[in-house]
Structure formats: structure tokens, C-alpha cells
Amino acid sequence: MTKHADFSLSTLLKDTWYFFTTHFIGLCAVLLPLLIPLNLISMAAGFYSNDEAQILWPALLLELFAFPLYQGALIFFLAAVIKDEHQNVGQYYKQSMKFWLPLLVLYLLMGLAIMGGCMLLILPGLIVAARVAFAEFYCLLHEEAPLDAFKSSWEQSREYQWKILGGLLVIALAIIIPFAVLERLVAAVGLNGTVYTFISNLLASIISACTTIFCFRVFTLHLDAQSSSGGEEVPAQGDALNE
């Protein structure tokens, strides 16, 4: 374990990709139990109805209900891996269920704050997104109330906001561009059907977990730095993400 954590963007992104590829099977095991039925329901609704508004609102409500569950399970999985305390998938969801309401409230707060920032200009909204990136970790792993977790993230992420924003943008582009190119290629040869859409949506959702892994990497390094500087006592765990 190094004494001084490397907060360079390139290292953070390398650590994120290393963790994602190393634990890909585990990530799929955690995420797919909800992502598969969610995508099937969404596709079935689109197949039986041509009214986009009629499909959109039920789909949004279903996602609003499910997202705190599988996102919470993902975070508990990340925490368990770096502590080398692996559990079965059901345990991660059981833990997540206990925090479903606080996490839902937190995501609504975060969404409103980001939307408020975007109403000013795009950049303020992106900065807000970076500043609240730690909030879900404080809510789940430190058991803070939604508003307290929001405040903690806002305060503790200040010095990392540009690194977080840069990382999130790089990951977003790394997901969007290849899938956009692939979709054009698939459409050109006439293979863009239901099966392709289903598989590509699942794969994009799983790869999107890199955003959570990236933010969690920054968060754990921050806790390590805090601990080594004599601040709040927290377990040193950041290096486990790149082992």
C-alpha cells in the first residue's frame, strides 16, 4: 500500500477499468437479476403499445422503484470486494432493501439539484453531479440520512470535483461513441432487431457501472487520505480496488 494515493485521472480510470474487468462476472451477477426483467418489461410494453407517453411514465416509475435496489446492491458489492468480505448476491439486495427509501429520497434530491444546475447552464449541472457523487456512499456505508449524505458529499468532494467530472465524461463518451457506431453498423446490415436492442441495452447498463466504480475509487482514496492525515478515523481501503 502506498503512503500517497495517486489521484491522477489516468490512474483512476485505469483502476476503474481493472476492477470492472476483474470482477465482471460478479458485477453481472449483481446487476442482471433486475436489469433483465426491467429490459424485458420495457420491450414488451413498446411491442404492445405505440403510444410513447403511455410507455414512458410506467417505465420511469418502474426504474425509479428498481434503481435504488440494484444500485444499492452494487455499492454493497464494491464495499465487500475491497474488504475481501464476499457475500452472495441475495445478501447485497437484502442490505439494499433496508436503504431503499433513504436512497430513493437521496436520488430525488440529487436529481433536483442537478436539474437546477442544468437550468442555469449545462456546466453548473455537471459540477453539481460531480459534487454529489459521494452522497450514495455516505448514505449506504456511513448510514447518513439523505440530506446529511448530500451535504457530506458536497463538502468532501470539493477538491476532487474536476477529477470526478472529467472521469464521468470520459466514461460516458467511452460508452456512447462505440455503441452509436455499432448501432449504425448493425442497422446498415439489417440486424438491428429486438434481440440486438435487448443485448445492447443490457451491456450498456453493465458497463455504466464503471461510473459508480470510478466515483467509489475516488471516495475510498479520499477516506484513506483523510485517515493518514489524522482526520476522521476510517479503514484504509482504497488500494484494494487496484489489487
Buried (B, 14 or more C-beta within 10 A) or exposed (E): EEEEBBBEBEBBBBBBBBBBEBBEEBBBBBBBBBBEEBBEBBBEBBEEEEEEEEBEEEBEEBEEEBBBBBBBBBBBBBBBBBEEEEEEBEBBBEBBEEBBEBBBBBBEBBEEBBEEBBEEEEEBBBBBBBBBBBBBBBBBBBEBEBBBBBBBBBEBBEEBBEBBBBBBEBBEEBBEEEBEEBBEEBEEEEEBEEEBBBEBBBBEBBBEBBBBBBBBBBBBBBBBBBBEEEEEEBEBBBBBBBE
